[in-house]
Amino acid sequence: MRVSKRKMAIALGLIISLNQCKVDPKVDGLYSGTPYTLPKLSKKYRPYVEDATNPMTQEGVQLGRMLFYDKNLSVDGSISCATCHKQQFAFGDSSELSVNIVGPTKRNTPPLMNLSMNKRFFWDGRVSSLADASADALKGEQHFDFNKSLDQFRANATYVSLFRKAFGKPDDITEEKVHKAIAQFIRIMVSVNAQFDKTYTAGLTAQEKNGLLIFNDNYKGDCFHCHADGPYLTFVNQDVTFANNALDSINDVNDFKDKGLGDFTKLNKDFGKFKIPTIRNWMYTAPYMHDGRFKTIEEVIDHYSDHLQLSPTVDPLMQLLNQGGSHMSASDKSDLIAFLKTLNDASFVNDTSFANPFK
């Protein structure tokens, strides 16, 4: 039977096309990451905020963990993200001010936990995603030189494989993927295993219950305006987010040593305002405030009780400003601290899944 040249050409083209569509499992397996699911939360917590631009995979989290601890990401190989964000301090630091490759900065290192519920990051709120926060910190603190690091990534088979699995085709390593991977690792830093999480109010002692009442009392602790939002995952009021908490006596907004949110927005009304930090795991995160001025929780409580300072942008929710604070009794302060202790989660600072993978 004779077959025309045209039919033979069509058949040959079809065979070639089918062969090109075949998938080599040994190769294709490098491009399919395993989806990562964050632990399920009780209904009393604010739900996770998903990031559609950065879907999480187990490989992406593992890659981010390695990058978080890799000192080679700093231009001189001297520091990593973990140099300032130490797990034993709830991924904060015990130093008054954070240190970059050239020396101390002007702000304290904020702890990292439950950040997928946050809308803005850094003390001045200058970025709105964890990936952008990673990019900002790498460039600002570590003077990250991607081109320099790229050769090291490509020479490391583990990095090459993880980048491929985490982010799929094409398999190139990009600076954006570095930032996204670190963001994925930070997103898994979830702390919901404190005493308060396990028992809520039913498990509190009489002293701790009184401390909670003081926490929510306008004329005593008055903590709840900034540090509670119904669902107790963050202990930050998501409707306030930034505030001037009467730290300094200032007559003119231009006199603020650090303008905080105003550095980002350039608005006078935002000068001296800073991102409200979570009070979870406070036992591990001293010193406190954006500049690390308070060394102990007692100093923090004394500030709100007795040493409020007037300035033009003080938050109006600080209703006892004109009398310098609520002037709590010693027993009230002691009871408040007893309650605050129930917000510390020892399992978080000892969780090996967050630890240095190079050790």
Secondary structure, 3 states (H helix, E strand, C coil): CCCCHHHHHHHHHHHHHHHHHCCCHHHHHHHCCCECCCCCCCCCCCCCCCCCCCCCEHHHHHHHHHHHHCHHHCCCCCCCHHHHCEHHHCCECCCCCCEECCEECCCCCCCCCCHHHCCCECCCCCECCHHHHHHHHHHHHCCCCHHHHHHHHHCCHHHHHHHHHHHCCCCCCCHHHHHHHHHHHHHCCCCCCCHHHHHHHHHCCHHHHHHHHHHCCCCCCCCHHHHCCCCCCCCCCCCCCEECCCCCCCCCHHHCCCCEHHHHHCCHHHCCEEECCCCCCHHHCCCECCCCCECCHHHHHHHHHHCCCCCCCCCCCCCCHHHCCCCCCHHHHHHHHHHHHHHCCHHHHCCHHHCCCCC
